[in-house]
Amino acid sequence: MQWLSSVFKRRNASEQKEAPTPERTPYQMIGEAKGTRNLANRFYDIMETDDAVKELLQLHPMPLDRIREKFYEFLSGWLGGPSLFEEKYGHPRLRMRHMPFSIDEKMRDQWMYCMTRALELEVDNPLLREGLKESFYQLATHMINREVCSIREPKAP
Ligand code: HEM
């Protein structure tokens, strides 16, 4: 969990007791399998129902049952719990797995919109919530594989 140390080492000493450590992983702090599943399901509930992210929903093959399960399995390992995704599908190679989908900043922002709300509803500890949000943002930005083209006016002669 490389992301863990980079996000949480910047916190001051009084906040450390609130922060995850290798002995107390985000997976444990979030409520293990149940809390992880709740976060994954909440994320897709928001994606399915909020009009603000309809383009993101349209990008996803229906129904969402399979991706709900896959996302839960991925989060389990990523948060420091059992590596369920890796055991079933091999190394996550997330950027490569997202290549068939056109992902620009707008898609990243819609993805983060769902995740930010899911974290607000599912994670009580503010330090854990903010640390996860920052880490998700970095990962989601890494998924961007298309630039938004701006059509420029031709230059005047
Ligand atoms: C940046 C915006 C993102 C978009 C638009 C996006 C979109 C998608 C889409 C359309 C799929 C395919 C769903 C399916 O096969 O049913 C997918 C799969 C997946 N996404 Fe994302 N995603 C994004 C970011 C992320 C992030 C940040 C994570 C992890 C924290 C993530 C984790 C996954 C996983 C684990 C899968 C399953 C991969 C596979 O085995 O095919 N995604 N995503």
Boltz pocket constraint, residues with backbone or C-beta under 6 A from the ligand:
constraints:
  - pocket:
      binder: B
      contacts: [[A, 56], [A, 59], [A, 60], [A, 61], [A, 63], [A, 66], [A, 67], [A, 70], [A, 71], [A, 74], [A, 89], [A, 94], [A, 97], [A, 98], [A, 101], [A, 102], [A, 103], [A, 104], [A, 107], [A, 108], [A, 111], [A, 136], [A, 139], [A, 140], [A, 141], [A, 143], [A, 144]]
      max_distance: 6.0
